[in-house]
Amino acid sequence: MKKIIWALPVLLFCAATYGQELYVNTEPASNMASGSIGFRVLAKLYKMNYNNSFSTRLEPEVMLGAGRRWMIHFAGYGSDMYQKKFRIEGASLYAKYRFYSRDDVHEHFRIAAFSKISVINNPQELLAEGKKNIPDGAGGYTQVPDTTLHKSEEFDIDGNNSGILAGAVATRLINKVAISASASYGYRLSNFNDRVQPGQPLHALNYTASVGYLLLPREYTSYYQTNVNLYMELLGATFPGKGKSYADIAPAIQFIFKSIARLDLSYRTGLAGNIQRLSNHSFMVRLEYNLLNVF
C-alpha cells in the first residue's frame, strides 16, 4: 500500500510531463498507465459541403490501460448527419500494442502497432432534401421539392462507414516538444444495412504527422498545475487505384487538470484533395477523465 501511495504522485507527474504527446486528433505510441480507466465524450460539429448546414456527432469512449504495453478503446457513435433526428450509428474497438521503448530523462522514443474495427449502421449515400427552381411558364421560376444523393469517397470509420485498419505509430519526445507520425492501411466494409456503392474506394492508405508543445507551466512545482498544450496535426489518405487523395490540417489547444482530466479544442480543415466528401471543415470539443490503479 505504501508503494502505491508513493508511486501515484510519480505517475501523475510523469503524465503531466508527457502531456504534450496527448494528441487531440491522433494517438501517440505511448499508452495510458497500466490498470487505469479513462472516459471520454467527444462532440464534433461538421459544416456540410452540399448546403453549408451544420451536423453534430457525439462519440462516448471508454479506454483501458490493459497492461504495460496494451491499451484498448471502446467507442460509440451517434449523429444527425444522415437524418434530421439524432440517432445511434454504431461502435468501434481499437487496440494498441507498444513494442519498442527507449526512455531517458525528459525524453523518450516509442513505437506501437494498432488496429481498429468499426461497425456502422448508416446509409452509404446521404439523401438530402432541398428545393430547386424550375420555369413556371410565365417567364419566371417556382421552387419545388428536390432530393439529391451525396456520396462520400472518404474512408471514415468514426461514424460514417464500417471498416478495419491496421498500422504503426512512432513518437519522439524531447523536453517540451513531442513529434509523432503514423501510417496505416484501411479496408472499407459494407455498412450494417447498406452495401458499398460503386465508385467508393475499398482500400485506403492513411498517414498522420503531429507535433505538440508544452506551453504552460514553464516550470513544474506540482502535478496539480494546469497544463496547456498546443498541437498541429496533419491527417491524410490516398486511395490506391482511384487517383484520389486528401490532406487535412488540425490545430488544437489542450488543457490538462490535476494530471487526470483534460479538455481538447480543435478545428480541422481541408488543405488539398480531389475526393468527394460530406464535410471538409469540423470543430471538435472533447472532455476526458482518468481513474488510476483501478485494477
Steps between C-alpha positions, in 0.01 A plus 500: 500500500786739583653430159172590328466824696859594416468404131176688434652852506786376283259359243299820500810714468620291204157531339521876529858511370405301191172685447620652174465161329133453597401594147148615428431351156743206505641245745868493608713188538485539879225337706300606800608367841454127552192414702328832430164585339423813301168648392456737206211689345575655163273738308559594135328773303519450123440759231334300224626555147171463315308788665733658764274376781641357825476146637617362833647171613562371854760235579504358855810289563645274770877435511680223687866483594494123459867455583840658477493465121129471415228764470138440387226747400125439468310781322142565396363741237181698460408794277239687298720500190298254291155591632329791673482332840794385712545122509756234593725408206731223619814417697871426466779310676860628497809325636862617520813302591822688584787273398799737521599759759822689566467729801724766649459808720246734338510308174398171345438323170219247463346289222164324512276296274125562495182367346137611490169353385178695467141389432270780385128507420487796260409519132797517264340803332343802666153587367459876542165671466496846350338713234578593142374765260311401184342722230140587582397554136450872548860610473574442864598215731336309780650284773421131524624230740823330397698207640866446419732211580841595641758221502817510710821347364681564828611211723357606838423219745422744782129505426465517121592153375594156626856387454823363641849648516842406628822696523792626706582826679828644627532781755808698605497730802779745581439736794192708408455379142347172385495384136301205373425332166284206398414297192215252462303295248121512505237282332143619455222259601132513418292682758252311714206548260670641189766360271803690367392706200672495158780754490564498875864396564547171681866560592656797679858583596480740795773715652532754781770735628463683831699740711418608856652775713466549875416868540422509873617463769849631438630305800342211689443542871198271544299250298193711592615767257289549188679405179441691177615321184495619138473259207521499124397181324494386137255226403473355152430199282550376149285239326692250284368449150265798523735794454331666798646648818451767765700678770362688801661719763375523858633756750394435860536619858482278807456558873600228750366535855667329798659253254180292476248715308530682169313729264581497126398759241582452131412624152558274199498627142597370158837600352480312170312214342288380211256262668131552562436559871199587712699762691840667472474704821427391857529628856568264788463517880602209723489440874701223664538367853736223616493268802838354599573165665148368448613143433 
